[in-house]
Amino acid sequence: MNKHIVGIDWGTSNRRAYLIDQSGACLAEHEDGQGMLAVGGRDKFGASLASLLAAMQLAHDVPVILSGMVGSASGWQEVAYLDATVPLVQLPQHLAAVTDPAWTGRCRIVPGYVYRAGAAADVMRGEETQLLGAIALGRRDGWIVLPGTHSKWVLLRDGVIQSFATYMTGELFAMLSAGGTLAAMMDGDSSDAEGFAIGLHQAARNEPLSNSLFRVRAGVVSRTAPAQLAAATVSGLLIGAEFAAARGAGQGITVIGSPALAARYDSAARHFGLPCTVLDPHQVYCSALSQFIQQA
């Protein structure tokens, strides 16, 4: 009998579900806005999951693998982070069983990772599953970049995390667009190539980011720069700051992201002289699920 599994990437704002078979083929997909914040409390996750599975018309015995913020302190059930020294291929051996009696034995949560460097630490939840998928597709070494609300730059060596750094790029862009002195001029096209290139050029100088951001406003109010380019310039500055901070990425990067976002990172990589390969996040996630199905 062909074995099936459903994997759910349960984020803060959204969730995506994929039904795959033992070959890794995706048989069905579902996406909605019922992320962690929309669920309405820890005791509501079970009902929310049941609603999702019903919408996908899945049998009651299909195993469920959950990743992302569902395993955070604010999620359904907090799952401890794995240390970065644990190889990613061992993730299937570290799944945490959901303790909710209605889901025990059927539903498990993927743990995140913590990276410690002296007194400093960085964490991820959800990205580890994408990294496992990248490894399954042959990306065991080098820099993996996962852009988004909190962008991750991860260095892999033979499938083990050597280091990673998080940048609040998407969150900062959203905050600057919603309030503050830049908000009034952030209604232009943030993907405008000219404005984005201006931001990248400024970021390459590696000057203080807060000063560079204020100069966007100064350029507009002094009529030195057009207001319609402000949003794209800010985007270029924030994404460019990630590249300016990267160390040892001369061999290039692999980006896992949506087409629109991956295109920006590819453009930034070319600006900074870095080879860039883009992987489709859906293919990567399904490749990761194919590694979990043997444990289901």
C-alpha positions in Angstrom: 0.0 0.0 0.0 1.3 3.4 -0.9 2.1 5.5 2.2 1.0 9.1 2.5 1.9 11.9 4.8 0.7 15.5 5.2 3.2 18.2 6.1 2.1 21.6 7.4 4.3 24.6 7.5 2.5 26.5 10.2 3.8 30.1 10.4 2.9 33.2 12.3 0.4 34.5 9.7 -0.1 31.7 7.2 0.0 28.0 6.9 0.6 25.7 3.9 -0.1 22.0 3.8 1.2 19.3 1.3 0.0 15.8 0.9 2.8 13.6 -0.5 3.3 9.9 -1.2 6.4 7.8 -0.3 8.1 8.8 -3.6 7.9 12.5 -2.6 5.3 13.4 -5.2 2.9 16.1 -4.1 -0.7 14.9 -4.4 -2.5 17.9 -3.0 -1.8 21.4 -1.5 -3.7 23.8 0.7 -2.9 27.3 1.8 -4.8 29.7 4.1 -4.4 32.6 6.5 -4.8 30.5 9.6 -1.4 31.1 11.0 -0.5 31.0 14.7 -1.9 34.4 15.4 -5.3 33.6 13.8 -5.8 30.4 15.7 -6.9 32.2 18.9 -5.0 30.3 21.6 -3.2 27.0 22.3 -6.4 25.1 23.0 -7.7 26.0 19.5 -5.0 24.4 17.4 -6.5 20.9 17.4 -9.8 22.2 16.0 -8.0 24.4 13.5 -6.0 21.4 12.3 -9.1 19.2 12.0 -10.7 21.9 9.9 -7.7 22.0 7.5 -7.6 18.3 7.1 -11.3 18.2 6.4 -10.9 20.9 3.8 -8.3 18.7 2.1 -10.6 15.7 2.4 -7.9 13.5 4.1 -8.5 10.2 5.8 -8.4 10.3 9.6 -5.3 8.0 9.7 -2.9 10.1 7.6 0.1 11.0 9.7 0.8 14.7 10.2 4.1 16.5 10.4 4.1 20.1 11.6 6.9 22.6 11.3 7.3 26.3 12.0 5.8 28.5 14.8 3.4 25.8 15.8 6.2 24.5 18.0 7.1 27.8 19.6 6.3 29.0 23.1 3.2 30.8 21.6 2.2 27.9 19.4 0.3 24.6 20.0 3.1 23.0 22.0 6.6 24.3 22.7 9.3 22.0 21.4 12.9 22.5 22.5 15.5 23.6 20.0 18.1 21.2 18.7 21.7 22.3 18.9 23.2 23.3 15.6 25.7 20.4 15.9 22.9 17.9 15.3 23.0 16.9 11.6 20.0 18.0 9.6 19.4 14.4 8.3 18.7 13.4 11.9 15.7 15.6 12.2 13.3 12.7 11.5 14.6 11.1 14.7 13.9 14.1 16.8 10.2 14.8 16.1 8.1 15.7 19.2 4.8 13.9 19.7 1.8 16.2 20.1 0.5 15.6 23.7 -3.1 16.6 22.9 -5.0 13.3 23.4 -7.0 13.7 20.2 -3.8 13.8 18.2 -1.3 11.6 20.1 0.3 9.0 17.8 -0.7 10.7 14.6 0.7 14.2 14.8 4.3 15.3 15.4 6.2 18.6 15.5 9.7 19.3 13.9 12.0 21.0 16.4 13.9 24.2 15.5 17.6 24.9 15.9 19.7 27.1 18.1 23.2 28.3 17.2 25.4 29.6 20.0 28.5 31.6 19.6 29.8 32.5 23.0 27.2 34.5 24.8 25.3 35.2 21.6 22.6 32.9 20.2 20.3 32.7 17.1 17.3 30.5 16.5 15.1 29.2 13.7 11.8 27.4 13.5 10.5 26.2 10.1 13.7 26.9 8.1 15.3 23.7 9.4 12.7 21.7 7.3 13.6 23.7 4.2 17.3 23.0 4.9 16.6 19.3 5.1 14.8 19.5 1.8 17.8 21.4 0.3 20.1 18.6 1.5 17.8 16.0 0.0 18.2 17.9 -3.3 22.0 17.7 -3.0 22.8 21.0 -1.4 24.9 19.8 1.5 27.6 22.5 1.5 27.7 26.3 1.2 25.5 29.2 2.0 21.7 28.7 2.0 19.7 32.0 2.2 16.0 31.9 3.2 14.5 35.3 2.7 11.3 36.5 4.4 10.1 38.3 7.4 13.2 37.1 9.2 15.8 36.2 6.6 18.3 33.5 7.4 21.8 33.0 6.1 22.9 29.5 6.9 26.3 27.9 6.3 26.3 24.2 5.8 29.2 21.8 5.8 28.4 18.2 4.9 24.8 18.7 5.9 25.6 20.2 9.3 24.9 23.8 10.3 28.2 25.6 10.9 26.6 29.0 11.7 23.5 31.0 10.8 22.4 34.6 11.2 18.9 36.1 11.1 18.1 39.5 9.6 14.7 41.3 10.4 14.5 42.5 6.8 10.9 41.9 6.0 9.7 43.0 9.4 11.7 46.2 9.3 10.3 47.0 5.8 6.8 46.4 7.0 7.3 48.6 10.1 8.9 51.4 8.1 6.0 51.3 5.6 3.4 51.4 8.4 4.6 54.2 10.6 7.4 56.7 11.2 9.0 59.4 9.0 9.4 57.2 5.9 5.9 55.8 5.8 4.4 58.7 3.8 6.8 58.0 0.9 6.7 54.2 0.9 3.7 53.8 -1.4 5.8 53.4 -4.5 6.7 50.1 -6.2 9.2 48.4 -3.9 10.4 46.1 -6.8 11.4 49.1 -9.0 14.7 48.1 -10.5 16.2 51.6 -10.5 15.3 52.3 -6.8 16.4 48.8 -5.7 19.8 49.3 -7.4 20.3 52.6 -5.6 19.6 51.0 -2.3 22.0 48.1 -3.1 24.7 50.6 -4.1 24.3 52.5 -0.8 24.3 49.3 1.2 27.6 48.2 -0.4 29.3 51.1 1.3 28.6 49.3 4.6 27.6 52.6 6.3 25.4 52.7 9.4 21.9 51.5 8.3 20.0 54.0 10.3 21.8 56.9 8.6 21.3 55.4 5.2 17.6 55.0 5.8 17.3 58.6 6.9 19.0 59.8 3.8 16.2 58.2 1.8 13.8 60.7 3.5 16.3 63.5 3.1 16.6 62.8 -0.6 12.9 63.1 -1.1 12.2 66.2 1.0 15.1 68.0 -0.5 13.9 67.0 -4.0 17.2 65.3 -4.7 15.5 62.0 -5.3 12.0 61.1 -6.6 9.5 59.9 -4.0 8.3 57.0 -6.2 11.7 55.3 -5.8 11.8 55.5 -2.0 10.2 52.1 -1.2 12.5 50.3 -3.6 15.5 52.1 -2.3 14.6 51.1 1.3 14.1 47.5 0.1 17.5 47.6 -1.6 19.1 49.0 1.5 17.7 46.3 3.8 18.4 43.4 1.6 21.8 44.9 0.6 22.7 45.1 4.3 22.4 41.3 4.5 24.9 40.9 1.7 27.2 43.6 3.1 27.3 41.6 6.4 27.9 38.2 4.7 31.4 36.8 5.2 32.9 34.0 3.2 30.1 33.8 0.7 32.4 34.2 -2.3 31.6 30.8 -3.6 28.0 31.9 -4.0 24.6 31.3 -2.4 21.5 29.1 -2.8 18.2 31.0 -2.2 15.0 29.3 -1.2 12.2 31.7 -1.7 9.1 32.7 -3.7 9.7 33.8 -7.3 9.3 37.5 -6.6 11.5 37.6 -3.4 14.1 35.2 -4.9 14.4 37.5 -7.9 15.4 40.4 -5.6 18.0 38.3 -3.9 19.3 37.1 -7.2 19.6 40.7 -8.3 21.4 41.6 -5.0 23.8 38.7 -5.4 24.8 39.8 -8.9 25.3 43.4 -7.6 27.7 42.0 -4.9 29.4 39.6 -7.4 28.0 36.4 -5.9 26.8 33.4 -8.0 23.2 32.6 -7.0 21.1 29.5 -7.5 17.3 29.6 -6.7 15.4 26.6 -5.4 11.6 26.4 -5.5 10.3 26.4 -1.8 7.4 24.0 -2.6 9.8 21.5 -4.2 12.2 21.9 -1.3 9.5 21.4 1.4 8.1 18.3 -0.3 11.7 16.9 -0.6 12.0 17.4 3.2 8.7 15.6 3.8 9.9 12.6 1.8 12.7 12.3 4.5 10.0 12.3 7.3 7.7 9.7 5.7 9.9 6.8 6.7 9.3 7.8 10.4 5.6 8.3 10.1 
